[in-house]
C-alpha cells in the first residue's frame, strides 16, 4: 500500500471500527511523505466524533 490515511484522523473518526481498506486512498490529498513510496493522506470519508457529540442532545437536559 503506497497511500495510508493519517492515523490521528482514524482515531478520532466515527468510523474508526469500520474496515476502510476499500476506500480510494490513492485519490486522496497527500499531506505527508514519510518514506519513499509511502504517502499519508487526508481521508475524505473522515467524520469527527467531536462533531457528532456536538449534535447529540445533552442526556441530562442541560444547555450547550
C-alpha positions in Angstrom: 0.0 0.0 0.0 1.5 3.3 -1.1 -1.1 5.6 0.4 -2.3 5.4 4.0 -4.7 7.6 6.0 -3.4 9.9 8.8 -3.7 7.7 11.9 -4.8 10.5 14.2 -7.8 11.1 11.9 -8.7 7.4 12.1 -8.5 7.5 15.9 -10.9 10.5 16.0 -13.3 9.2 13.4 -16.8 7.9 14.0 -15.9 5.0 11.6 -12.8 4.0 13.5 -14.0 0.5 13.9 -15.0 0.1 10.3 -12.9 -1.7 7.7 -11.8 1.2 5.4 -9.3 -0.8 3.3 -11.5 -0.5 0.2 -11.5 3.3 0.2 -9.7 5.1 -2.7 -6.7 6.4 -0.6 -4.6 6.9 -3.8 -7.2 9.5 -4.9 -7.0 11.5 -1.7 -4.8 14.6 -1.0 -1.3 13.7 0.2 -0.4 15.6 3.3 3.0 14.0 4.1 5.6 11.7 2.6 7.0 9.6 5.4 9.2 7.2 3.4 10.0 6.7 -0.2 6.8 5.2 -1.7 4.7 5.8 1.4 2.3 8.8 1.4 0.0 9.9 4.2 -3.4 11.2 3.0 -6.3 13.2 4.4 -9.2 10.8 4.3 -12.2 12.3 2.5 -14.5 9.9 4.4 -13.5 11.3 7.8 -16.3 12.1 10.2 -15.3 13.7 13.5 -16.5 12.2 16.7 -16.4 15.7 18.3 -18.9 17.0 15.7 -21.2 14.0 16.3 -21.1 14.8 20.0 -22.0 18.4 19.4 -25.1 17.3 17.5 -26.2 14.9 20.3 -28.7 16.2 22.8 -27.5 16.5 26.4 -28.7 13.4 28.2 -29.2 15.5 31.4 -31.2 18.2 29.7 -28.6 20.9 30.2 -27.8 23.8 27.9 -24.9 23.6 25.5 
